[in-house]
Amino acid sequence: MSMTGGISFFSKSAALFKDGAAIAATSNNDDAKYSLSMNRSYQWESVGSDDATQEIITVTFAANTLINRVLLAGHNFKAFTVKYGDAADDFANVVGMNGSLAGGIDEAAYASDTAYYEFSPVTTNKLIITIDTTQTPDAQKTLNLCIPTYEIGTLAGYPDARNVKMDRNETDQSVLSGLSHIVKGRETFSLSLNMSRYPGQEDIDLFESLFDSEDPFLVWPCGGLPDQFRFTQKGWRARDIFQMQTKGTMKSSFADNVYIFGVDKNLKMVEVS
């Protein structure tokens, strides 16, 4: 297991609040449910915490589910652990964004706002996240999204990402002065991936499986290597993962209509609820 930086695709989160998952936090429990949505506008934040206060978040899935990936997006944890099951077992063969971890997901000096881990598949209905300290000493602990999932696949090649859009879905009303009154809504993401003379059968198969999928799936554009981009921008950061579905037609042809050449393929994806 390793992160290559190719665009990655996962099953939808195994712990969505709307699908019946539950969450319990040692403080500010009422807001913990925000971490079990795909809404990037909200987060859980502890109350009355500091580096001497251990916070524990317990996530219970609606049913036993096979997972082999966990992503914690938009957090400020420095020292923390992630375990699974009623016995709080350690994951095996863990690889994180900073390399391999011996003995499970156990971080002592984490310094990024998103953590992602690959590990040997387990069937479970529970995650236990224990947070000891934060990256800013004695700050309240925060978490935007907790996503346990299973990887569908990662593109080996690099298709052309076109029409990458962040939309605030605003409403625009004219007022008596002639000026506009704009109210912005929830931000949504969309993109089109285009293969040109593409030589990789596995990537072609992955495109087609996404097109055939009846269920939403997760798209992680940075592929676990946000530092591969010279500039940081929305959509390509480590914390940017989107629940999406294909929309419209999938265009497929052989380059120049020569069957032994590579494949030209186009797939549009939009963020969904």
Secondary structure, 3 states (H helix, E strand, C coil): CCCCCCCEEEECCCCCHHHCCEEEECCCHHHHHHHHCCCCCCCEECCCCCCCCCEEEEEEEEEEEEEEEEEEEEECEEEEEEEECCCCECCCCEEECCEEECCCEEECCCCCCEEEEEEEEEEEEEEEEEEEEECCCCCCCEEEEEEEECEEEECCCCCEEEEEEEECCCEEEECCCCCEEEECCCCEEEEEEEEEEECCHHHHHHHHHHHHCCCCEEEECCCCCHHHCCCCCCCCCCCCCEEEEECCCCEEEEHHHCCCCCEEEEEEEEECC
